[in-house]
Amino acid sequence: MMEQKVSKLNHYFEEQIAMCGRRNKELLIDERTDEADFEKVKANVYDIFRTILSVAVKTGKGDSNAVRRFFVQKSEQIPSSWETAYDNAKQHNDAVKMRLEQIKLDTINEIKENFTKIWEGAE
């Protein structure tokens, strides 16, 4: 059962990364470079958590709860530095940096939502 969940999650990450890649190309064609960069940032967050999932699976050694705990722990730990960066950017009125950190935070929230949906979903 766990293999199915991991497979679904990997598929989700790959789809999201591919979608970001397509959006990035479209935005570059339209010469919307800032927005194109934001798509790269999103893709990077998906990629980070795809890697974390594979590490969770390796360290979990077949224990579904251990895999879930590892992934959830990392999805709380890692964004804390993004929140700090967002606050710093806000203090310095750096709108671009704020937007960048907000995109990362929005992306991890979406990942956490989908992780829960898939992991707690149908056995």
C-alpha positions in Angstrom: 0.0 0.0 0.0 2.8 2.4 0.9 4.4 1.9 -2.6 1.1 3.1 -4.2 1.1 6.3 -2.1 4.8 7.0 -2.8 4.1 6.4 -6.5 1.1 8.7 -6.5 3.2 11.4 -4.7 6.1 11.1 -7.1 3.6 11.4 -10.0 2.1 14.5 -8.4 5.6 16.1 -8.0 6.6 15.2 -11.6 3.3 16.7 -12.9 3.8 19.9 -10.9 7.4 20.3 -12.0 6.5 19.7 -15.6 3.6 22.3 -15.4 6.0 24.9 -13.9 8.4 24.2 -16.7 5.7 24.8 -19.3 4.5 28.0 -17.6 8.2 29.2 -17.3 8.7 28.8 -21.1 5.3 30.5 -21.9 6.2 33.4 -19.6 9.7 33.8 -21.1 8.2 33.9 -24.6 5.9 36.7 -23.3 9.0 38.4 -21.8 7.6 38.1 -18.3 10.9 37.2 -16.7 10.0 37.8 -13.0 6.9 35.5 -13.3 9.0 33.0 -15.2 11.5 33.0 -12.4 8.7 32.4 -9.9 7.7 29.3 -11.8 11.4 28.1 -11.5 11.2 28.7 -7.7 8.0 26.7 -7.5 9.5 23.8 -9.5 12.5 23.9 -7.1 10.3 23.5 -4.1 8.5 20.5 -5.6 11.8 19.0 -6.5 13.2 19.5 -2.9 10.2 17.7 -1.5 10.3 15.0 -4.1 13.8 14.3 -2.8 12.7 14.5 0.8 10.0 11.9 0.0 12.7 9.5 -1.4 14.9 10.0 1.6 11.9 9.4 3.9 11.2 6.1 2.1 14.8 5.0 2.5 15.1 6.0 6.1 11.6 4.6 6.9 12.5 1.1 5.8 9.0 0.1 4.9 7.4 1.7 8.0 4.6 3.8 6.6 4.3 5.9 9.8 8.1 6.6 9.9 7.9 7.8 6.3 5.0 10.1 7.0 6.6 11.5 10.2 9.9 12.2 8.4 8.1 14.0 5.5 5.8 16.0 7.8 8.7 17.0 10.0 10.8 18.3 7.0 7.7 20.1 5.6 7.6 22.0 8.9 11.3 22.6 9.4 12.4 23.7 6.0 9.8 26.5 5.5 10.7 28.1 8.8 13.7 29.7 7.1 11.4 30.9 4.3 9.2 32.6 6.9 12.2 34.3 8.4 13.3 35.5 5.0 9.8 36.8 4.3 9.8 38.7 7.5 13.2 40.2 6.8 12.1 41.2 3.3 9.0 42.8 4.7 11.1 44.9 7.2 13.2 46.1 4.2 10.2 46.7 2.0 11.6 44.3 -0.6 8.4 43.4 -2.5 10.2 41.0 -5.0 11.9 39.0 -2.2 8.6 38.9 -0.3 6.8 37.6 -3.3 9.5 35.0 -3.8 9.2 33.7 -0.2 5.4 33.8 -0.4 5.5 31.6 -3.5 7.7 29.1 -1.6 5.3 29.1 1.4 2.2 28.8 -0.8 3.8 25.9 -2.7 4.8 24.0 0.5 1.3 24.5 1.9 -0.1 23.0 -1.3 2.4 20.1 -1.1 1.4 19.4 2.6 -2.3 19.4 1.6 -1.7 17.0 -1.3 0.6 14.8 0.8 -2.1 14.5 3.5 -4.8 13.8 0.8 -2.7 11.0 -0.8 -1.2 9.5 2.3 -4.4 9.4 4.4 -6.5 8.6 1.3 -7.7 5.3 0.0 -5.8 2.3 1.2 
